Structure formats: structure tokens, C-alpha cells
Amino acid sequence: MTVSPITRQQGQALYAQISEMLEADIARNYEAGDYLPAEQALAERFGVNRHTLRRAVDELVDKGLVERQHGKGVCVVEAELDYAIHQSTRFTETFASSGKATASHLLHKQQAHAAGGVARRLQVAEGTAIIVLETLRLVDTRPFCIISHFLPHTGLESLWNDYTGGSLHDFLAQCCGIQLQRTESLVTAMLPQGLDAHHLKMPRNQPVLRVKSLNKDVNTGRIIEYALTRFRADRVQLSLQP
């Protein structure tokens, strides 16, 4: 085993130095789901007692980088992705700037009639023809969120005829001349419903963050989209901005 002796630096505790070294090691050599070496092995590697080693691991737990699993050890967890929600949130652009690959897949498309809360949010009469889309969004090939989109059919016939996937808002801008702006976002936590857990590849007893959003046409002020987004709560940190 490689020994990594710690240099006793004035003003920085040993456990803090070890924590920094382990954090760098995790970034270089570990993936989510991997386990760190046993506590005793790590203590020997750094030449410290197990109490000091536990303090170092506690720092990583507090940062959300690892978690202790009873009977198994210390497991590396998947890093949360920061996702800002504001008036002009763009999924692809948000992650492209940090070098992450994104994709949006159309799971389902149907015509329906607005009823209840959907009709109220779209500000249309009950029974009005609408388009319902279900899309799955991926970040670095891993499921990130699933979205139910509700849009009025009138004026968006090309959406029904031609949209097959990719950025919905880009399609609306390029093919329908509609630029969307978010007007409302309501966030709640709940357990996944229907096929959400399957599509998001997560346990059914783990919560999702549900965001209800309204988007309007910036030129006419007309409500164009009501979106119901479900994020894997263990993969995202939402930043709500005006």
C-alpha cells in the first residue's frame, strides 16, 4: 500500500489536510458507487490514528461527496448538479458551459382536452384541444429529469406534426416564432409516480423534486406552456432566481 505521509502544516489540522487529499483522490480515481478503502487502511496510509481519519471523512460527508453505509463502508456519491431556474432558463446552454453533454428524448406525444388544473394554468376553457408531450432529459448520458409539457393546440399545429425530440423551446422559436419566458415556478418534493422511477433509473422510495412552471410568449403575453418537471432529488441542486 502506498503511504502518503502528512506534513504538519501550521494553522491546518491534520484531518483537514487528509480530507483535501482524499477529495482530490476521489475526483481523479473514483466514480459514484465506488467505495473508499477500509478505515484502518486509510489511517495507515496517512500515518494517523482512526479518530483523525474519521474526522477527515466527516468533512467529505458534510460536503456531500461520500456517505457512510452501515456494514459496507464509505461510498462515493454522485455529485449534485447545480441548475438555475429563472425567466430564460435553457437546459442545453446551462450545462454546455460546464462541458457537459445533454440530450432530450421525446417519450410520448398525444392530443387531449384541457381539464381542471391544466385548463386553469393555460388559461383556456375546459375541453380546449391541447398537445401533451413527455420528454426525458439526460446529462452526460444519465437521466436528469422527466417533463410533462401541456400546450394549446391552436397555433401550434407544426409542433404536433413535426416535433420529434430535442429542445422544445428551440423548436417553438425556430418553427413557430414563439420565444418563451418563465413566469412562475413552484417546487415540491414527492415520491415518483407512474413510470417516472423507471425512466429516471431510481428507487421508487427516493423522492423527486417536482417543479410546476408556466411559460409565456414574450411578444403576446399568452401562456404557451405549462410544464411539470420531476428531477432526481439526489442529482440536482435547484437555484431559484428572479
N, C-alpha and C positions, 0 to 999 in steps of 0.2 A: 504494500500500500504506500502511495506517495504521501510523505509527511509535508505539511505546509506550516512551518513554524511561524508564530505570530510575533511581530516586532512590537514591543511595548512602547506605544507612542503616548507621549504626554498629552493629556486632555481628551483622549479617546479610550473608552473602556474596551477590554478585550472582547466582550461579547459583541460590541458594535462592529469591531474590525472583522470578526468572524462572519457576522451577518452580511457585511458588504461583500466579502469574498464568496460566500455561498450564493448571494444574489447574482453575482457576475457568473458564477459557475452554472447556475440554473439557466440563465439567458443563453449561454453558449452550448450547453450539453444536454439539456433536459427538455422534454415535451410534456404537455398536460397528461396526467395519468401515470407518469413515471414516479418512482419512489426514491427518496434520498437514501444513502447508506444508513445503516443502523446507528443509533445514537452513540454507542460505545466506539464504533469505528470512526465516526466523525470527531469525537473527543480525542482519540488517539492521533488522528490526522493533524489536528491543530495543536496538540500538546497541552490540552486544558482538561479540567475536570468536567463531569457530566452536567453539573449545575450551570457552569458558564456556557456550555454548549446549548442547554435548554433555553437560556436567556437569548442566545443568538437566534435560535429557531423561532422563539416567541416573536421576535422582530419581524421575521418573514411572514408569520401567521397574521400579525397585525396589518401588514401591507397587502394581504390577500394573495400572496404568492404561493403559499403552501397551506395544507391543512393536516391536522393530526387525525388519523383514522385508527380507532381502537383495534388493537390486535394485528394491525398491518404495518403501521409506521407513518412516516411523513410523506404525503403525496403532493406533487406539484399540480396546482390547479390552473385552469385556463384563465388567462388574463382577461379582465373586463375590457370591453371596447367602449371608448367614450363616444357618445352620439348626441350631438346638439340638436335640439328641436326648436326651430324659430320660424319666422314667416316664410323664409325661402329655403328651407332645408332641402338639400339634394343628396340623395343616398350615394350615388356614384362619386360625385365630387368630394363628399365628406371623407371617404376612405381612400380615394385615389391620391390625395395629397400626402397620405402617410404610407404610400406604396402598397396598399392592399388591393387585391383583385376582388371585384364584385360581379354578381350575376343576379338576374331577376327572371324567374321562370313562371310562366302562366300555368296554373294548375287547373283552373276551371273558368268557364265563361258561360253566362246564361242571361236570358231576358226574364224579367219578373215584373211585378207590380208593387209599387211603393205602399208600405203599410206601417202603422204605428210610429215608432221612433225614427225609422229611416225616412218616412214621409215628412215628419216634422223637421228633421235636421236638414233635409234637402229643400225644405220649404216648398213642397209640391203637394197636390191633393192626393188623398188616398186613391189607389188604383192607377196612378200615373205610371206609364211604362218606364222602366229603368234598366240599366245594364249592371250586372253583378259580376265582378271579377275576383278571383282568388289568386294571389301571387306569393311566391316563396322567394325570399332574398337571401343570398349567400355572401359571406365574406371569407375570402381565401378558401373557397370550396366548402365551407362549413355552414350549416343553417344558422341564420341570424334572426330572422323574423318572418312571420306569415301575415298577409294583409288581405282583408276583405274590403273591396272598393265598391261603393254604390254611386252610380252616376245617372243623371237623366238621359233617356234615350234620344229625345228630341234635340236635334242639332249635333248629335254625336254619332250619327249613323256610320261614319267611317271607322269609329272606334270599334263598333260591333263587327263591321265587315273585315277590317284589316289588321287589328291589333293581335299579335301572336306572342308577345313577350317583350322583355327589355324594359327600359324606363318608360313608365306610363306618362309621366309628366312631359318627357321629351316628345312622346308621340302626340300628345294633346297640343303642344306648342308648334310642332312642325306640320302636323296634318290637319289640325282643327283651328289653328291660330289662337289658341287659348293659353294664356300664361297664368299659372295658378299661384295663389298666395295663401298661406295658412292663416286662419283667423281664430282657431281655438284648438287646444289640446288638453284632454282630461286623462289623467293617469290613475290606474288602479292596479292592484295585484290580485291574481286569482289562479286557480288550478287550470291546466289546459283542458279544453273541451273538444269533443269530436275527434277529428284526426290530427289536431294540432301537435300533440306529443309525437305522433308518428313522423310527421313532416319535419319537425324540429329536432328529431332524434334525441329525445329527452324523456326522463321518467314522468309518469303521469302524476306522481305525488310531489313534483317540484313545481314551484309557481312560475307563471309568466307575468310580465308587465304588460298590461293592456292600455293602449293609448287610443282614445277616440278623437279624431281630428276632422275639422271642416276646412275645405279649401275653396276659395272663390276666384272667379275670373277678375284679374286686376283691372280690366278695362270696363266691364259692365257691372261688377259687384255681385253678379249672380253666383249662388252656391252651385259649384260644379261637382264636387266630390265629398262624400262622407266616407272616411276610411277608419277601419277598425284593425289596429295593428297589435300583434302579440309578439313580444320579444322574449327570448330566453333570458330569464332574470339573472342567471349565472354568467351571462356573456356580455351584459351591457350596463353601462352607467349613463343614465339619461341626464342631459343638461338642458333644462328648460330656460329659454331665453326669449325676451320680448321681441 
